[in-house]
Amino acid sequence: MTESDREMLLRQYAAGEITWTSLRGRGIENYRDVLAGLGDLGLRPPTAPMDGPNVEARLRGRALIRQALQEAKLCAGTSRTCNRSFDRRFTP
């Protein structure tokens, strides 16, 4: 596969025109390579539309991640006790 073919596939993937399975079928076997290639092109992985039966679970997951990132910012440069209190709240 040429570099231009690979770039075209990655652009199609980022646009949601083809799937990860399609990429694998066309010779891109490692998802880390996909993520690195998208980063090199200044692109992001596609996201699933916010509809269907999993919307509430996805919204809760996003909220947890946002909160974790916010707490990580607040805890930056402080003692490890900040991380321990976070772990107790979010560990299933």
PyMOL Python script that loads the backbone (N, CA, C, O; Angstrom):
from pymol import cmd

cmd.read_pdbstr("""\
ATOM      1  N   MET A   1       0.851  -1.172   0.000  1.00  0.00           N
ATOM      2  CA  MET A   1       0.000   0.000   0.000  1.00  0.00           C
ATOM      3  C   MET A   1       0.899   1.239   0.000  1.00  0.00           C
ATOM      4  O   MET A   1       1.847   1.332   0.779  1.00  0.00           O
ATOM      5  N   THR A   2       0.589   2.171  -0.874  1.00  0.00           N
ATOM      6  CA  THR A   2       1.378   3.398  -0.926  1.00  0.00           C
ATOM      7  C   THR A   2       0.955   4.331   0.201  1.00  0.00           C
ATOM      8  O   THR A   2      -0.112   4.170   0.794  1.00  0.00           O
ATOM      9  N   GLU A   3       1.796   5.294   0.480  1.00  0.00           N
ATOM     10  CA  GLU A   3       1.492   6.262   1.536  1.00  0.00           C
ATOM     11  C   GLU A   3       0.237   7.072   1.190  1.00  0.00           C
ATOM     12  O   GLU A   3      -0.559   7.390   2.073  1.00  0.00           O
ATOM     13  N   SER A   4       0.062   7.400  -0.081  1.00  0.00           N
ATOM     14  CA  SER A   4      -1.136   8.168  -0.467  1.00  0.00           C
ATOM     15  C   SER A   4      -2.401   7.316  -0.318  1.00  0.00           C
ATOM     16  O   SER A   4      -3.453   7.840   0.048  1.00  0.00           O
ATOM     17  N   ASP A   5      -2.313   6.006  -0.598  1.00  0.00           N
ATOM     18  CA  ASP A   5      -3.465   5.121  -0.384  1.00  0.00           C
ATOM     19  C   ASP A   5      -3.816   5.060   1.100  1.00  0.00           C
ATOM     20  O   ASP A   5      -4.986   5.135   1.477  1.00  0.00           O
ATOM     21  N   ARG A   6      -2.789   4.923   1.935  1.00  0.00           N
ATOM     22  CA  ARG A   6      -2.991   4.851   3.382  1.00  0.00           C
ATOM     23  C   ARG A   6      -3.625   6.145   3.894  1.00  0.00           C
ATOM     24  O   ARG A   6      -4.549   6.114   4.707  1.00  0.00           O
ATOM     25  N   GLU A   7      -3.123   7.274   3.412  1.00  0.00           N
ATOM     26  CA  GLU A   7      -3.663   8.572   3.822  1.00  0.00           C
ATOM     27  C   GLU A   7      -5.129   8.709   3.408  1.00  0.00           C
ATOM     28  O   GLU A   7      -5.953   9.213   4.171  1.00  0.00           O
ATOM     29  N   MET A   8      -5.443   8.261   2.208  1.00  0.00           N
ATOM     30  CA  MET A   8      -6.826   8.336   1.723  1.00  0.00           C
ATOM     31  C   MET A   8      -7.744   7.490   2.616  1.00  0.00           C
ATOM     32  O   MET A   8      -8.837   7.926   2.978  1.00  0.00           O
ATOM     33  N   LEU A   9      -7.290   6.272   2.969  1.00  0.00           N
ATOM     34  CA  LEU A   9      -8.093   5.415   3.843  1.00  0.00           C
ATOM     35  C   LEU A   9      -8.298   6.055   5.208  1.00  0.00           C
ATOM     36  O   LEU A   9      -9.399   6.016   5.758  1.00  0.00           O
ATOM     37  N   LEU A  10      -7.244   6.641   5.750  1.00  0.00           N
ATOM     38  CA  LEU A  10      -7.356   7.287   7.056  1.00  0.00           C
ATOM     39  C   LEU A  10      -8.317   8.471   7.008  1.00  0.00           C
ATOM     40  O   LEU A  10      -9.093   8.679   7.940  1.00  0.00           O
ATOM     41  N   ARG A  11      -8.268   9.240   5.934  1.00  0.00           N
ATOM     42  CA  ARG A  11      -9.201  10.359   5.790  1.00  0.00           C
ATOM     43  C   ARG A  11     -10.648   9.862   5.682  1.00  0.00           C
ATOM     44  O   ARG A  11     -11.560  10.468   6.244  1.00  0.00           O
ATOM     45  N   GLN A  12     -10.848   8.767   4.962  1.00  0.00           N
ATOM     46  CA  GLN A  12     -12.192   8.195   4.857  1.00  0.00           C
ATOM     47  C   GLN A  12     -12.669   7.700   6.222  1.00  0.00           C
ATOM     48  O   GLN A  12     -13.834   7.875   6.579  1.00  0.00           O
ATOM     49  N   TYR A  13     -11.769   7.084   6.975  1.00  0.00           N
ATOM     50  CA  TYR A  13     -12.120   6.592   8.304  1.00  0.00           C
ATOM     51  C   TYR A  13     -12.501   7.754   9.221  1.00  0.00           C
ATOM     52  O   TYR A  13     -13.507   7.683   9.926  1.00  0.00           O
ATOM     53  N   ALA A  14     -11.700   8.824   9.215  1.00  0.00           N
ATOM     54  CA  ALA A  14     -11.982   9.985  10.064  1.00  0.00           C
ATOM     55  C   ALA A  14     -13.313  10.625   9.697  1.00  0.00           C
ATOM     56  O   ALA A  14     -13.998  11.167  10.564  1.00  0.00           O
ATOM     57  N   ALA A  15     -13.682  10.570   8.438  1.00  0.00           N
ATOM     58  CA  ALA A  15     -14.948  11.153   7.986  1.00  0.00           C
ATOM     59  C   ALA A  15     -16.137  10.222   8.240  1.00  0.00           C
ATOM     60  O   ALA A  15     -17.284  10.602   8.005  1.00  0.00           O
ATOM     61  N   GLY A  16     -15.864   9.004   8.720  1.00  0.00           N
ATOM     62  CA  GLY A  16     -16.934   8.057   8.982  1.00  0.00           C
ATOM     63  C   GLY A  16     -17.426   7.335   7.743  1.00  0.00           C
ATOM     64  O   GLY A  16     -18.495   6.724   7.756  1.00  0.00           O
ATOM     65  N   GLU A  17     -16.646   7.404   6.668  1.00  0.00           N
ATOM     66  CA  GLU A  17     -17.055   6.770   5.415  1.00  0.00           C
ATOM     67  C   GLU A  17     -16.739   5.281   5.379  1.00  0.00           C
ATOM     68  O   GLU A  17     -17.415   4.521   4.686  1.00  0.00           O
ATOM     69  N   ILE A  18     -15.709   4.856   6.125  1.00  0.00           N
ATOM     70  CA  ILE A  18     -15.373   3.440   6.219  1.00  0.00           C
ATOM     71  C   ILE A  18     -15.138   3.094   7.687  1.00  0.00           C
ATOM     72  O   ILE A  18     -14.944   3.982   8.518  1.00  0.00           O
ATOM     73  N   THR A  19     -15.155   1.814   7.997  1.00  0.00           N
ATOM     74  CA  THR A  19     -15.032   1.350   9.375  1.00  0.00           C
ATOM     75  C   THR A  19     -13.637   0.815   9.662  1.00  0.00           C
ATOM     76  O   THR A  19     -12.821   0.633   8.758  1.00  0.00           O
ATOM     77  N   TRP A  20     -13.385   0.568  10.950  1.00  0.00           N
ATOM     78  CA  TRP A  20     -12.129  -0.055  11.373  1.00  0.00           C
ATOM     79  C   TRP A  20     -11.988  -1.428  10.710  1.00  0.00           C
ATOM     80  O   TRP A  20     -10.889  -1.813  10.310  1.00  0.00           O
ATOM     81  N   THR A  21     -13.070  -2.150  10.594  1.00  0.00           N
ATOM     82  CA  THR A  21     -13.032  -3.458   9.935  1.00  0.00           C
ATOM     83  C   THR A  21     -12.592  -3.313   8.486  1.00  0.00           C
ATOM     84  O   THR A  21     -11.836  -4.143   7.980  1.00  0.00           O
ATOM     85  N   SER A  22     -13.054  -2.278   7.826  1.00  0.00           N
ATOM     86  CA  SER A  22     -12.637  -2.021   6.445  1.00  0.00           C
ATOM     87  C   SER A  22     -11.142  -1.717   6.373  1.00  0.00           C
ATOM     88  O   SER A  22     -10.451  -2.180   5.466  1.00  0.00           O
ATOM     89  N   LEU A  23     -10.651  -0.944   7.325  1.00  0.00           N
ATOM     90  CA  LEU A  23      -9.219  -0.646   7.348  1.00  0.00           C
ATOM     91  C   LEU A  23      -8.407  -1.928   7.515  1.00  0.00           C
ATOM     92  O   LEU A  23      -7.407  -2.133   6.827  1.00  0.00           O
ATOM     93  N   ARG A  24      -8.842  -2.782   8.427  1.00  0.00           N
ATOM     94  CA  ARG A  24      -8.139  -4.049   8.644  1.00  0.00           C
ATOM     95  C   ARG A  24      -8.162  -4.899   7.381  1.00  0.00           C
ATOM     96  O   ARG A  24      -7.166  -5.537   7.040  1.00  0.00           O
ATOM     97  N   GLY A  25      -9.293  -4.908   6.691  1.00  0.00           N
ATOM     98  CA  GLY A  25      -9.409  -5.674   5.457  1.00  0.00           C
ATOM     99  C   GLY A  25      -8.533  -5.144   4.337  1.00  0.00           C
ATOM    100  O   GLY A  25      -8.243  -5.848   3.369  1.00  0.00           O
ATOM    101  N   ARG A  26      -8.121  -3.907   4.480  1.00  0.00           N
ATOM    102  CA  ARG A  26      -7.277  -3.293   3.445  1.00  0.00           C
ATOM    103  C   ARG A  26      -5.820  -3.210   3.863  1.00  0.00           C
ATOM    104  O   ARG A  26      -5.022  -2.534   3.214  1.00  0.00           O
ATOM    105  N   GLY A  27      -5.467  -3.900   4.954  1.00  0.00           N
ATOM    106  CA  GLY A  27      -4.050  -4.037   5.290  1.00  0.00           C
ATOM    107  C   GLY A  27      -3.546  -3.231   6.460  1.00  0.00           C
ATOM    108  O   GLY A  27      -2.361  -3.325   6.780  1.00  0.00           O
ATOM    109  N   ILE A  28      -4.371  -2.447   7.113  1.00  0.00           N
ATOM    110  CA  ILE A  28      -3.933  -1.711   8.297  1.00  0.00           C
ATOM    111  C   ILE A  28      -4.358  -2.531   9.508  1.00  0.00           C
ATOM    112  O   ILE A  28      -5.537  -2.557   9.861  1.00  0.00           O
ATOM    113  N   GLU A  29      -3.405  -3.199  10.140  1.00  0.00           N
ATOM    114  CA  GLU A  29      -3.731  -4.175  11.181  1.00  0.00           C
ATOM    115  C   GLU A  29      -3.703  -3.620  12.603  1.00  0.00           C
ATOM    116  O   GLU A  29      -4.337  -4.188  13.493  1.00  0.00           O
ATOM    117  N   ASN A  30      -2.994  -2.544  12.831  1.00  0.00           N
ATOM    118  CA  ASN A  30      -2.773  -2.066  14.193  1.00  0.00           C
ATOM    119  C   ASN A  30      -3.500  -0.739  14.406  1.00  0.00           C
ATOM    120  O   ASN A  30      -3.244   0.236  13.699  1.00  0.00           O
ATOM    121  N   TYR A  31      -4.404  -0.710  15.381  1.00  0.00           N
ATOM    122  CA  TYR A  31      -5.177   0.517  15.614  1.00  0.00           C
ATOM    123  C   TYR A  31      -4.304   1.666  16.104  1.00  0.00           C
ATOM    124  O   TYR A  31      -4.625   2.832  15.877  1.00  0.00           O
ATOM    125  N   ARG A  32      -3.204   1.339  16.772  1.00  0.00           N
ATOM    126  CA  ARG A  32      -2.276   2.413  17.177  1.00  0.00           C
ATOM    127  C   ARG A  32      -1.728   3.126  15.959  1.00  0.00           C
ATOM    128  O   ARG A  32      -1.531   4.341  15.987  1.00  0.00           O
ATOM    129  N   ASP A  33      -1.475   2.379  14.879  1.00  0.00           N
ATOM    130  CA  ASP A  33      -1.015   2.996  13.630  1.00  0.00           C
ATOM    131  C   ASP A  33      -2.087   3.918  13.054  1.00  0.00           C
ATOM    132  O   ASP A  33      -1.782   4.972  12.497  1.00  0.00           O
ATOM    133  N   VAL A  34      -3.342   3.504  13.197  1.00  0.00           N
ATOM    134  CA  VAL A  34      -4.453   4.344  12.727  1.00  0.00           C
ATOM    135  C   VAL A  34      -4.471   5.653  13.516  1.00  0.00           C
ATOM    136  O   VAL A  34      -4.548   6.735  12.935  1.00  0.00           O
ATOM    137  N   LEU A  35      -4.400   5.546  14.840  1.00  0.00           N
ATOM    138  CA  LEU A  35      -4.425   6.749  15.678  1.00  0.00           C
ATOM    139  C   LEU A  35      -3.232   7.655  15.384  1.00  0.00           C
ATOM    140  O   LEU A  35      -3.382   8.874  15.300  1.00  0.00           O
ATOM    141  N   ALA A  36      -2.042   7.060  15.226  1.00  0.00           N
ATOM    142  CA  ALA A  36      -0.853   7.853  14.905  1.00  0.00           C
ATOM    143  C   ALA A  36      -1.000   8.516  13.538  1.00  0.00           C
ATOM    144  O   ALA A  36      -0.650   9.684  13.370  1.00  0.00           O
ATOM    145  N   GLY A  37      -1.515   7.776  12.571  1.00  0.00           N
ATOM    146  CA  GLY A  37      -1.715   8.333  11.228  1.00  0.00           C
ATOM    147  C   GLY A  37      -2.719   9.467  11.225  1.00  0.00           C
ATOM    148  O   GLY A  37      -2.517  10.480  10.555  1.00  0.00           O
ATOM    149  N   LEU A  38      -3.810   9.303  11.978  1.00  0.00           N
ATOM    150  CA  LEU A  38      -4.789  10.376  12.082  1.00  0.00           C
ATOM    151  C   LEU A  38      -4.159  11.613  12.715  1.00  0.00           C
ATOM    152  O   LEU A  38      -4.388  12.735  12.266  1.00  0.00           O
ATOM    153  N   GLY A  39      -3.365  11.397  13.763  1.00  0.00           N
ATOM    154  CA  GLY A  39      -2.680  12.517  14.411  1.00  0.00           C
ATOM    155  C   GLY A  39      -1.738  13.226  13.459  1.00  0.00           C
ATOM    156  O   GLY A  39      -1.679  14.456  13.443  1.00  0.00           O
ATOM    157  N   ASP A  40      -0.996  12.459  12.659  1.00  0.00           N
ATOM    158  CA  ASP A  40      -0.071  13.053  11.684  1.00  0.00           C
ATOM    159  C   ASP A  40      -0.812  13.918  10.671  1.00  0.00           C
ATOM    160  O   ASP A  40      -0.285  14.919  10.188  1.00  0.00           O
ATOM    161  N   LEU A  41      -2.042  13.517  10.358  1.00  0.00           N
ATOM    162  CA  LEU A  41      -2.841  14.264   9.385  1.00  0.00           C
ATOM    163  C   LEU A  41      -3.676  15.370  10.029  1.00  0.00           C
ATOM    164  O   LEU A  41      -4.375  16.112   9.339  1.00  0.00           O
ATOM    165  N   GLY A  42      -3.598  15.473  11.361  1.00  0.00           N
ATOM    166  CA  GLY A  42      -4.384  16.480  12.065  1.00  0.00           C
ATOM    167  C   GLY A  42      -5.857  16.118  12.150  1.00  0.00           C
ATOM    168  O   GLY A  42      -6.714  16.995  12.259  1.00  0.00           O
ATOM    169  N   LEU A  43      -6.155  14.808  12.100  1.00  0.00           N
ATOM    170  CA  LEU A  43      -7.533  14.336  12.130  1.00  0.00           C
ATOM    171  C   LEU A  43      -7.815  13.612  13.438  1.00  0.00           C
ATOM    172  O   LEU A  43      -6.894  13.229  14.160  1.00  0.00           O
ATOM    173  N   ARG A  44      -9.090  13.429  13.733  1.00  0.00           N
ATOM    174  CA  ARG A  44      -9.511  12.715  14.935  1.00  0.00           C
ATOM    175  C   ARG A  44     -10.273  11.462  14.530  1.00  0.00           C
ATOM    176  O   ARG A  44     -10.823  11.395  13.431  1.00  0.00           O
ATOM    177  N   PRO A  45     -10.310  10.472  15.411  1.00  0.00           N
ATOM    178  CA  PRO A  45     -11.114   9.290  15.105  1.00  0.00           C
ATOM    179  C   PRO A  45     -12.589   9.674  15.019  1.00  0.00           C
ATOM    180  O   PRO A  45     -13.018  10.629  15.667  1.00  0.00           O
ATOM    181  N   PRO A  46     -13.359   8.947  14.233  1.00  0.00           N
ATOM    182  CA  PRO A  46     -14.791   9.244  14.145  1.00  0.00           C
ATOM    183  C   PRO A  46     -15.492   8.924  15.460  1.00  0.00           C
ATOM    184  O   PRO A  46     -15.036   8.079  16.231  1.00  0.00           O
ATOM    185  N   THR A  47     -16.584   9.596  15.700  1.00  0.00           N
ATOM    186  CA  THR A  47     -17.388   9.302  16.884  1.00  0.00           C
ATOM    187  C   THR A  47     -18.764   8.833  16.432  1.00  0.00           C
ATOM    188  O   THR A  47     -19.299   9.279  15.417  1.00  0.00           O
ATOM    189  N   ALA A  48     -19.310   7.932  17.210  1.00  0.00           N
ATOM    190  CA  ALA A  48     -20.643   7.419  16.889  1.00  0.00           C
ATOM    191  C   ALA A  48     -21.673   8.504  17.158  1.00  0.00           C
ATOM    192  O   ALA A  48     -21.496   9.308  18.073  1.00  0.00           O
ATOM    193  N   PRO A  49     -22.744   8.541  16.379  1.00  0.00           N
ATOM    194  CA  PRO A  49     -23.799   9.523  16.627  1.00  0.00           C
ATOM    195  C   PRO A  49     -24.424   9.299  18.008  1.00  0.00           C
ATOM    196  O   PRO A  49     -24.484   8.172  18.501  1.00  0.00           O
ATOM    197  N   MET A  50     -24.881  10.374  18.611  1.00  0.00           N
ATOM    198  CA  MET A  50     -25.491  10.290  19.939  1.00  0.00           C
ATOM    199  C   MET A  50     -26.973   9.954  19.804  1.00  0.00           C
ATOM    200  O   MET A  50     -27.842  10.788  20.060  1.00  0.00           O
ATOM    201  N   ASP A  51     -27.240   8.724  19.401  1.00  0.00           N
ATOM    202  CA  ASP A  51     -28.610   8.241  19.360  1.00  0.00           C
ATOM    203  C   ASP A  51     -28.601   6.754  19.678  1.00  0.00           C
ATOM    204  O   ASP A  51     -27.539   6.140  19.787  1.00  0.00           O
ATOM    205  N   GLY A  52     -29.765   6.191  19.821  1.00  0.00           N
ATOM    206  CA  GLY A  52     -29.859   4.770  20.114  1.00  0.00           C
ATOM    207  C   GLY A  52     -29.950   4.482  21.599  1.00  0.00           C
ATOM    208  O   GLY A  52     -30.075   5.396  22.413  1.00  0.00           O
ATOM    209  N   PRO A  53     -29.887   3.201  21.948  1.00  0.00           N
ATOM    210  CA  PRO A  53     -30.134   2.782  23.332  1.00  0.00           C
ATOM    211  C   PRO A  53     -29.000   3.113  24.307  1.00  0.00           C
ATOM    212  O   PRO A  53     -29.210   3.055  25.519  1.00  0.00           O
ATOM    213  N   ASN A  54     -27.820   3.454  23.822  1.00  0.00           N
ATOM    214  CA  ASN A  54     -26.681   3.674  24.714  1.00  0.00           C
ATOM    215  C   ASN A  54     -26.394   5.145  25.012  1.00  0.00           C
ATOM    216  O   ASN A  54     -25.376   5.457  25.629  1.00  0.00           O
ATOM    217  N   VAL A  55     -27.251   6.031  24.595  1.00  0.00           N
ATOM    218  CA  VAL A  55     -26.989   7.456  24.752  1.00  0.00           C
ATOM    219  C   VAL A  55     -26.776   7.831  26.219  1.00  0.00           C
ATOM    220  O   VAL A  55     -25.810   8.522  26.544  1.00  0.00           O
ATOM    221  N   GLU A  56     -27.656   7.388  27.095  1.00  0.00           N
ATOM    222  CA  GLU A  56     -27.534   7.750  28.516  1.00  0.00           C
ATOM    223  C   GLU A  56     -26.228   7.241  29.109  1.00  0.00           C
ATOM    224  O   GLU A  56     -25.565   7.962  29.854  1.00  0.00           O
ATOM    225  N   ALA A  57     -25.853   6.011  28.789  1.00  0.00           N
ATOM    226  CA  ALA A  57     -24.603   5.448  29.304  1.00  0.00           C
ATOM    227  C   ALA A  57     -23.406   6.224  28.763  1.00  0.00           C
ATOM    228  O   ALA A  57     -22.451   6.474  29.499  1.00  0.00           O
ATOM    229  N   ARG A  58     -23.443   6.604  27.499  1.00  0.00           N
ATOM    230  CA  ARG A  58     -22.341   7.376  26.915  1.00  0.00           C
ATOM    231  C   ARG A  58     -22.239   8.752  27.565  1.00  0.00           C
ATOM    232  O   ARG A  58     -21.139   9.233  27.835  1.00  0.00           O
ATOM    233  N   LEU A  59     -23.384   9.386  27.815  1.00  0.00           N
ATOM    234  CA  LEU A  59     -23.370  10.703  28.463  1.00  0.00           C
ATOM    235  C   LEU A  59     -22.810  10.606  29.883  1.00  0.00           C
ATOM    236  O   LEU A  59     -22.035  11.463  30.305  1.00  0.00           O
ATOM    237  N   ARG A  60     -23.203   9.561  30.620  1.00  0.00           N
ATOM    238  CA  ARG A  60     -22.658   9.361  31.971  1.00  0.00           C
ATOM    239  C   ARG A  60     -21.151   9.124  31.913  1.00  0.00           C
ATOM    240  O   ARG A  60     -20.403   9.662  32.728  1.00  0.00           O
ATOM    241  N   GLY A  61     -20.711   8.324  30.954  1.00  0.00           N
ATOM    242  CA  GLY A  61     -19.280   8.064  30.796  1.00  0.00           C
ATOM    243  C   GLY A  61     -18.512   9.327  30.484  1.00  0.00           C
ATOM    244  O   GLY A  61     -17.445   9.566  31.049  1.00  0.00           O
ATOM    245  N   ARG A  62     -19.044  10.133  29.593  1.00  0.00           N
ATOM    246  CA  ARG A  62     -18.380  11.402  29.269  1.00  0.00           C
ATOM    247  C   ARG A  62     -18.307  12.317  30.487  1.00  0.00           C
ATOM    248  O   ARG A  62     -17.295  12.979  30.717  1.00  0.00           O
ATOM    249  N   ALA A  63     -19.390  12.348  31.266  1.00  0.00           N
ATOM    250  CA  ALA A  63     -19.404  13.181  32.465  1.00  0.00           C
ATOM    251  C   ALA A  63     -18.348  12.710  33.462  1.00  0.00           C
ATOM    252  O   ALA A  63     -17.663  13.530  34.073  1.00  0.00           O
ATOM    253  N   LEU A  64     -18.213  11.401  33.629  1.00  0.00           N
ATOM    254  CA  LEU A  64     -17.185  10.869  34.532  1.00  0.00           C
ATOM    255  C   LEU A  64     -15.783  11.224  34.057  1.00  0.00           C
ATOM    256  O   LEU A  64     -14.919  11.580  34.858  1.00  0.00           O
ATOM    257  N   ILE A  65     -15.565  11.125  32.762  1.00  0.00           N
ATOM    258  CA  ILE A  65     -14.241  11.464  32.218  1.00  0.00           C
ATOM    259  C   ILE A  65     -13.962  12.948  32.401  1.00  0.00           C
ATOM    260  O   ILE A  65     -12.860  13.325  32.797  1.00  0.00           O
ATOM    261  N   ARG A  66     -14.950  13.800  32.116  1.00  0.00           N
ATOM    262  CA  ARG A  66     -14.759  15.241  32.326  1.00  0.00           C
ATOM    263  C   ARG A  66     -14.421  15.545  33.778  1.00  0.00           C
ATOM    264  O   ARG A  66     -13.525  16.339  34.064  1.00  0.00           O
ATOM    265  N   GLN A  67     -15.146  14.904  34.693  1.00  0.00           N
ATOM    266  CA  GLN A  67     -14.895  15.136  36.112  1.00  0.00           C
ATOM    267  C   GLN A  67     -13.498  14.647  36.502  1.00  0.00           C
ATOM    268  O   GLN A  67     -12.792  15.310  37.262  1.00  0.00           O
ATOM    269  N   ALA A  68     -13.108  13.492  35.982  1.00  0.00           N
ATOM    270  CA  ALA A  68     -11.771  12.962  36.285  1.00  0.00           C
ATOM    271  C   ALA A  68     -10.692  13.898  35.771  1.00  0.00           C
ATOM    272  O   ALA A  68      -9.701  14.137  36.461  1.00  0.00           O
ATOM    273  N   LEU A  69     -10.870  14.427  34.577  1.00  0.00           N
ATOM    274  CA  LEU A  69      -9.884  15.358  34.019  1.00  0.00           C
ATOM    275  C   LEU A  69      -9.833  16.650  34.835  1.00  0.00           C
ATOM    276  O   LEU A  69      -8.758  17.191  35.091  1.00  0.00           O
ATOM    277  N   GLN A  70     -10.996  17.129  35.236  1.00  0.00           N
ATOM    278  CA  GLN A  70     -11.045  18.345  36.051  1.00  0.00           C
ATOM    279  C   GLN A  70     -10.331  18.123  37.379  1.00  0.00           C
ATOM    280  O   GLN A  70      -9.563  18.974  37.826  1.00  0.00           O
ATOM    281  N   GLU A  71     -10.585  16.977  38.009  1.00  0.00           N
ATOM    282  CA  GLU A  71      -9.927  16.683  39.283  1.00  0.00           C
ATOM    283  C   GLU A  71      -8.427  16.500  39.098  1.00  0.00           C
ATOM    284  O   GLU A  71      -7.639  16.883  39.962  1.00  0.00           O
ATOM    285  N   ALA A  72      -8.036  15.918  37.976  1.00  0.00           N
ATOM    286  CA  ALA A  72      -6.611  15.752  37.707  1.00  0.00           C
ATOM    287  C   ALA A  72      -5.933  17.114  37.584  1.00  0.00           C
ATOM    288  O   ALA A  72      -4.808  17.292  38.052  1.00  0.00           O
ATOM    289  N   LYS A  73      -6.609  18.073  36.958  1.00  0.00           N
ATOM    290  CA  LYS A  73      -6.063  19.425  36.854  1.00  0.00           C
ATOM    291  C   LYS A  73      -5.925  20.056  38.236  1.00  0.00           C
ATOM    292  O   LYS A  73      -4.915  20.686  38.551  1.00  0.00           O
ATOM    293  N   LEU A  74      -6.966  19.872  39.056  1.00  0.00           N
ATOM    294  CA  LEU A  74      -6.933  20.442  40.405  1.00  0.00           C
ATOM    295  C   LEU A  74      -5.862  19.789  41.276  1.00  0.00           C
ATOM    296  O   LEU A  74      -5.272  20.438  42.139  1.00  0.00           O
ATOM    297  N   CYS A  75      -5.620  18.514  41.045  1.00  0.00           N
ATOM    298  CA  CYS A  75      -4.667  17.763  41.862  1.00  0.00           C
ATOM    299  C   CYS A  75      -3.229  17.904  41.366  1.00  0.00           C
ATOM    300  O   CYS A  75      -2.295  17.510  42.064  1.00  0.00           O
ATOM    301  N   ALA A  76      -3.047  18.449  40.197  1.00  0.00           N
ATOM    302  CA  ALA A  76      -1.691  18.550  39.640  1.00  0.00           C
ATOM    303  C   ALA A  76      -0.785  19.295  40.604  1.00  0.00           C
ATOM    304  O   ALA A  76      -1.081  20.410  41.033  1.00  0.00           O
ATOM    305  N   GLY A  77       0.302  18.664  40.925  1.00  0.00           N
ATOM    306  CA  GLY A  77       1.273  19.285  41.813  1.00  0.00           C
ATOM    307  C   GLY A  77       0.963  19.132  43.287  1.00  0.00           C
ATOM    308  O   GLY A  77       1.716  19.638  44.119  1.00  0.00           O
ATOM    309  N   THR A  78      -0.126  18.445  43.646  1.00  0.00           N
ATOM    310  CA  THR A  78      -0.442  18.246  45.053  1.00  0.00           C
ATOM    311  C   THR A  78      -0.056  16.832  45.461  1.00  0.00           C
ATOM    312  O   THR A  78       0.513  16.083  44.666  1.00  0.00           O
ATOM    313  N   SER A  79      -0.364  16.471  46.691  1.00  0.00           N
ATOM    314  CA  SER A  79       0.005  15.154  47.204  1.00  0.00           C
ATOM    315  C   SER A  79      -0.838  14.062  46.560  1.00  0.00           C
ATOM    316  O   SER A  79      -1.842  14.353  45.911  1.00  0.00           O
ATOM    317  N   ARG A  80      -0.439  12.824  46.734  1.00  0.00           N
ATOM    318  CA  ARG A  80      -1.144  11.674  46.182  1.00  0.00           C
ATOM    319  C   ARG A  80      -2.495  11.452  46.860  1.00  0.00           C
ATOM    320  O   ARG A  80      -3.305  10.683  46.346  1.00  0.00           O
ATOM    321  N   THR A  81      -2.763  12.092  47.985  1.00  0.00           N
ATOM    322  CA  THR A  81      -4.044  11.875  48.665  1.00  0.00           C
ATOM    323  C   THR A  81      -5.205  12.320  47.790  1.00  0.00           C
ATOM    324  O   THR A  81      -6.300  11.766  47.887  1.00  0.00           O
ATOM    325  N   CYS A  82      -4.983  13.294  46.955  1.00  0.00           N
ATOM    326  CA  CYS A  82      -6.031  13.759  46.044  1.00  0.00           C
ATOM    327  C   CYS A  82      -6.424  12.610  45.110  1.00  0.00           C
ATOM    328  O   CYS A  82      -7.612  12.374  44.892  1.00  0.00           O
ATOM    329  N   ASN A  83      -5.456  11.910  44.568  1.00  0.00           N
ATOM    330  CA  ASN A  83      -5.741  10.793  43.669  1.00  0.00           C
ATOM    331  C   ASN A  83      -6.419   9.647  44.402  1.00  0.00           C
ATOM    332  O   ASN A  83      -7.299   8.998  43.838  1.00  0.00           O
ATOM    333  N   ARG A  84      -6.036   9.385  45.632  1.00  0.00           N
ATOM    334  CA  ARG A  84      -6.640   8.288  46.382  1.00  0.00           C
ATOM    335  C   ARG A  84      -8.119   8.548  46.633  1.00  0.00           C
ATOM    336  O   ARG A  84      -8.927   7.624  46.545  1.00  0.00           O
ATOM    337  N   SER A  85      -8.489   9.787  46.944  1.00  0.00           N
ATOM    338  CA  SER A  85      -9.905  10.071  47.197  1.00  0.00           C
ATOM    339  C   SER A  85     -10.686   9.923  45.892  1.00  0.00           C
ATOM    340  O   SER A  85     -11.828   9.463  45.917  1.00  0.00           O
ATOM    341  N   PHE A  86     -10.113  10.293  44.777  1.00  0.00           N
ATOM    342  CA  PHE A  86     -10.764  10.124  43.483  1.00  0.00           C
ATOM    343  C   PHE A  86     -10.957   8.641  43.180  1.00  0.00           C
ATOM    344  O   PHE A  86     -12.029   8.228  42.737  1.00  0.00           O
ATOM    345  N   ASP A  87      -9.914   7.840  43.420  1.00  0.00           N
ATOM    346  CA  ASP A  87      -9.996   6.400  43.155  1.00  0.00           C
ATOM    347  C   ASP A  87     -11.115   5.739  43.937  1.00  0.00           C
ATOM    348  O   ASP A  87     -11.817   4.881  43.402  1.00  0.00           O
ATOM    349  N   ARG A  88     -11.295   6.122  45.191  1.00  0.00           N
ATOM    350  CA  ARG A  88     -12.341   5.509  46.029  1.00  0.00           C
ATOM    351  C   ARG A  88     -13.733   5.801  45.465  1.00  0.00           C
ATOM    352  O   ARG A  88     -14.615   4.945  45.539  1.00  0.00           O
ATOM    353  N   ARG A  89     -13.940   6.967  44.917  1.00  0.00           N
ATOM    354  CA  ARG A  89     -15.272   7.333  44.411  1.00  0.00           C
ATOM    355  C   ARG A  89     -15.594   6.666  43.086  1.00  0.00           C
ATOM    356  O   ARG A  89     -16.757   6.355  42.828  1.00  0.00           O
ATOM    357  N   PHE A  90     -14.591   6.435  42.232  1.00  0.00           N
ATOM    358  CA  PHE A  90     -14.876   5.978  40.877  1.00  0.00           C
ATOM    359  C   PHE A  90     -14.466   4.550  40.601  1.00  0.00           C
ATOM    360  O   PHE A  90     -14.577   4.098  39.461  1.00  0.00           O
ATOM    361  N   THR A  91     -14.003   3.829  41.588  1.00  0.00           N
ATOM    362  CA  THR A  91     -13.676   2.428  41.408  1.00  0.00           C
ATOM    363  C   THR A  91     -14.935   1.598  41.638  1.00  0.00           C
ATOM    364  O   THR A  91     -15.559   1.690  42.695  1.00  0.00           O
ATOM    365  N   PRO A  92     -15.308   0.784  40.643  1.00  0.00           N
ATOM    366  CA  PRO A  92     -16.552  -0.009  40.805  1.00  0.00           C
ATOM    367  C   PRO A  92     -16.420  -1.054  41.904  1.00  0.00           C
ATOM    368  O   PRO A  92     -17.366  -1.797  42.166  1.00  0.00           O
TER     369      PRO A  92
END
""", "prot")
cmd.dss("prot")
cmd.show_as("cartoon", "prot")
cmd.util.cbc("prot")
cmd.orient("prot")
